[in-house]
């Protein structure tokens, strides 16, 4: 798909399908749209009246125009209330248009949308992101590719002449989201710790990043007993990935992003039973996928910020070498952990990754993890939980998420709940009581960061969608990539 910033006037544009965005209770055609309707013999006004179109967000109606006209079809999409228009409103409207255009076998699609906040660059970027994310299809594991079906080939953003840089920025970010989607969606026999490391190496090679892959022996020397305790049951070697983007000149700040990287989670000896979703546990590396997706996008954008992308990648399997419930592991900061649940393994891998990142001298650390079902119970499938004791980092991430349209909600860090993690034989247990499970998981992670500002994002819900949702299709969403990129850039 090619997206173009078009200087062609609305009344002169030619193509398969023209998409027009109208606000709720503002569907009366005026100005250029009235002239366009007259050019189409009043068919737009008739369409709006017959379909009782009210402009509600993401609602669409479409019609075919006469064969002799330069535009074959028109899609009218609702943008919701004008006073509540957000960038994500435009992304979602563009997604709705893209899906209708594909069903109508349109190859050349034009957008006539209003500006958000009088900002043509942000508006163009949002539209370009929305239509691309909605139309992406992952057909890698099908014997007959659906790519043979009609695809939208060209998208013209009318009235956005000169916004090529904004469209390019959208393309760069979308490439990172798609990478994350493909990693999460792939089965565990296709994406392993080895292939995750190879993906990181390819990003480093293609975009000029520094890379270090720590093997098991190097992790042992660093005392990463928590990470290696999880990894010891797998026949596949663990990989500790550290990608680094460094800008030209002195960086304005230094950041670390850590992603949980369990390429498959059986639950260990506390094995996940039938009905527990074990067949979906290929998604347990969603944090690492978002981390690599953000690395790919940021490496292309080239901000003046140094960013470290880190993931301790392994499987959580069952074998004669598996860690037992009741084992005591020692993390790389010397803290000891009684493993009272081998299915709470992600926080063990993150513990050593956090200690490692904390020693890099960065200004802030953010980790992402498909960590707890408790967070899904609290916030549902669409919202990630934000846990941090630092108000500044919280504000930054909330702002970035609002801009990107990825929903997060700050959760409490109730220190009293750490009492539930106390152990009789070690410094702490890896899980506490069932109530407040997402909070105790975050409090566990907090023990492995000293003074660096830090935030934890529990993305267990929004990393996957069972059905079409906005610009996300069924399956992996690539959640987190756009928020991370916005956070780094801002």
Secondary structure, 3 states (H helix, E strand, C coil): CEEEEECCCHHHCCEEEEEEEECCCCCCCCHHHHHHHHHCCCHHHHHHHHCCCCCCCCCEEEEECCCCCCEEEEEEEECCCHHHCCHHHHHHHHHHHHHHHHHCCCCEEEEECCCCCCCHHHHHHHHHHHHHHHHCCCCCCCCCCHHHCCCCCEEEEECCCCCHHHHHHHHHHHHHHHHHHHHHHCCCCCCCHHHHHHHHHHHHHHHCCEEEEECHHHHHHCCCHHHHHHHCCCCCCCEEEEEEECCCCCCCCEEEEEECEEEEECCCCCCCCCCCCHHHHHHHHHHHHHHHHHHHHHHHHCCCCEEEEEEEEEEECCCCCCCCCCCEEECCCCCEEECCCCCCCHHHHHHHHHHHHHCCCCCEEEEEECCCHHHHHHHCCCCEEEECCCHHHHHHHHHHHHHHCCCEEECCCCHHHHHHHCCCCCCEECCCCCCCHHHHHHHHHHCCCCCCEEEEEECCCCCEECCCECCECCEECCCCHHHHHHHHHC
